[in-house]
Amino acid sequence: MSAGKLILAFGVQEGFPDGIAGMRERWGTSVLHCPYCHGYEFSGRKLGVLIEAPHPPDHAMLIAEWGQATLFLNGNNTVDDEARARLQARGVAIEPARIVALEGPGQDLSGVRLEGGRIVPIDAMFMVPRTRPGSPIAEQLGCAFDEGPAGPVIRTDAMKMTTVPSVFAAGDAAMMMHNATLASADGVMA
Ligand SMILES: Cc1cc2nc3c(=O)[nH]c(=O)nc-3n(C[C@H](O)[C@H](O)[C@H](O)COP(=O)(O)OP(=O)(O)OC[C@H]3O[C@@H](n4cnc5c(N)ncnc54)[C@H](O)[C@@H]3O)c2cc1C
């Protein structure tokens, strides 16, 4: 197949932390990334926040706007004294232990099972997963990438052309911020 111009719009794929059972199947239902998209449904309820390096713990400060928040460090993250004081002043509980599983009926969430068997009750878990392009095509074509807050993003100019002439890219795969309206507008520009 040949074409004079190509638009890459294959979105991104999320990567989840290893070793946590029950996470992937709850993605988009009770495991969530955007408090503005899902915060209302879970307002006033028990909320977890899972951070993975290099994300700072500040996400938990935001989630605490919507409900009683617990920050899960999952055994491999640390919070410095200054951040800990800020989180505690905001009423955020901090749970250092490694997470073994998310539990609850169907895609709902009722609690987080920690190493050792203890269960912390929560109704939803917010996290910022690492993302990667939904297809290897951009890499195969030799497009340059920038490192975004959640993963690599195809580099484009103001007209959405990648670093490879006549190859354009739009949407999540080519944007630092993942949002349906922005992705749609990006496609219009491309
Ligand atoms: C759980 C969740 C909730 C969200 N909630 C909101 C919300 O409330 N509001 C909001 O604005 N945004 C929300 N978003 C973000 C929004 O979904 C994305 O920003 C938007 O869908 C990106 O559009 P896109 O077209 O770039 O990518 P996508 O919607 O991911 O579409 C890419 C398409 O390309 C296909 N594809 C991949 N590889 C190939 C290939 N090689 N050949 C052919 N097709 C291929 C994929 O199957 C997919 O259908 C949410 C995202 C998630 C994960």
The ligand as a MOL file (V3000), in Angstrom:
LIG
                    3D

  0  0  0     0  0            999 V3000
M  V30 BEGIN CTAB
M  V30 COUNTS 53 58 0 0 0
M  V30 BEGIN ATOM
M  V30 1 C -10.6320 5.3150 31.4870 0
M  V30 2 C -10.5870 6.5670 30.6520 0
M  V30 3 C -11.5510 7.5430 30.8480 0
M  V30 4 C -11.4970 8.7110 30.0970 0
M  V30 5 N -12.4420 9.6710 30.3230 0
M  V30 6 C -12.4020 10.8010 29.6090 0
M  V30 7 C -13.4000 11.8160 29.8050 0
M  V30 8 O -14.3150 11.6740 30.6110 0
M  V30 9 N -13.2750 12.9620 29.0660 0
M  V30 10 C -12.2830 13.1470 28.1560 0
M  V30 11 O -12.2250 14.1890 27.5000 0
M  V30 12 N -11.3460 12.1900 27.9440 0
M  V30 13 C -11.3770 11.0390 28.6420 0
M  V30 14 N -10.4270 10.0840 28.4330 0
M  V30 15 C -9.3710 10.3280 27.4120 0
M  V30 16 C -9.9100 10.0810 26.0160 0
M  V30 17 O -10.4820 8.7840 25.9760 0
M  V30 18 C -8.7490 10.1810 25.0150 0
M  V30 19 O -8.1020 11.4360 25.1630 0
M  V30 20 C -9.2490 10.0640 23.5810 0
M  V30 21 O -9.9940 8.8700 23.4020 0
M  V30 22 C -8.0500 10.0520 22.6310 0
M  V30 23 O -8.5150 9.9010 21.3160 0
M  V30 24 P -7.5700 9.2990 20.2010 0
M  V30 25 O -8.4260 9.2430 18.9730 0
M  V30 26 O -6.2830 10.0180 20.1690 0
M  V30 27 O -7.2070 7.8160 20.6860 0
M  V30 28 P -8.1850 6.5600 20.9590 0
M  V30 29 O -9.5320 7.0020 21.4030 0
M  V30 30 O -7.4000 5.6620 21.8510 0
M  V30 31 O -8.3610 5.8970 19.5360 0
M  V30 32 C -7.2990 5.2740 18.8710 0
M  V30 33 C -7.8650 4.1530 18.0200 0
M  V30 34 O -6.8410 3.6350 17.1610 0
M  V30 35 C -6.9520 2.2350 17.1340 0
M  V30 36 N -5.6690 1.6740 16.7220 0
M  V30 37 C -4.5330 1.5090 17.4570 0
M  V30 38 N -3.5520 0.9810 16.7020 0
M  V30 39 C -4.0690 0.8210 15.4590 0
M  V30 40 C -3.5450 0.3130 14.2270 0
M  V30 41 N -2.2790 -0.1080 14.1270 0
M  V30 42 N -4.3690 0.2900 13.1680 0
M  V30 43 C -5.6350 0.7270 13.2390 0
M  V30 44 N -6.1970 1.2190 14.3700 0
M  V30 45 C -5.4100 1.2560 15.4660 0
M  V30 46 C -7.3580 1.8660 18.5510 0
M  V30 47 O -7.9280 0.5960 18.5920 0
M  V30 48 C -8.3560 2.9730 18.8570 0
M  V30 49 O -9.6480 2.6320 18.4400 0
M  V30 50 C -10.4670 8.8980 29.1410 0
M  V30 51 C -9.5110 7.9030 28.9510 0
M  V30 52 C -9.5600 6.7480 29.7000 0
M  V30 53 C -8.5220 5.6680 29.4660 0
M  V30 END ATOM
M  V30 BEGIN BOND
M  V30 1 1 1 2
M  V30 2 1 2 3
M  V30 3 2 2 52
M  V30 4 2 3 4
M  V30 5 1 4 5
M  V30 6 1 4 50
M  V30 7 2 5 6
M  V30 8 1 6 7
M  V30 9 1 6 13
M  V30 10 2 7 8
M  V30 11 1 7 9
M  V30 12 1 9 10
M  V30 13 2 10 11
M  V30 14 1 10 12
M  V30 15 2 12 13
M  V30 16 1 13 14
M  V30 17 1 14 15
M  V30 18 1 14 50
M  V30 19 1 15 16
M  V30 20 1 16 17
M  V30 21 1 16 18
M  V30 22 1 18 19
M  V30 23 1 18 20
M  V30 24 1 20 21
M  V30 25 1 20 22
M  V30 26 1 22 23
M  V30 27 1 23 24
M  V30 28 2 24 25
M  V30 29 1 24 26
M  V30 30 1 24 27
M  V30 31 1 27 28
M  V30 32 2 28 29
M  V30 33 1 28 30
M  V30 34 1 28 31
M  V30 35 1 31 32
M  V30 36 1 32 33
M  V30 37 1 33 34
M  V30 38 1 33 48
M  V30 39 1 34 35
M  V30 40 1 35 36
M  V30 41 1 35 46
M  V30 42 1 36 37
M  V30 43 1 36 45
M  V30 44 2 37 38
M  V30 45 1 38 39
M  V30 46 1 39 40
M  V30 47 2 39 45
M  V30 48 1 40 41
M  V30 49 2 40 42
M  V30 50 1 42 43
M  V30 51 2 43 44
M  V30 52 1 44 45
M  V30 53 1 46 47
M  V30 54 1 46 48
M  V30 55 1 48 49
M  V30 56 2 50 51
M  V30 57 1 51 52
M  V30 58 1 52 53
M  V30 END BOND
M  V30 END CTAB
M  END
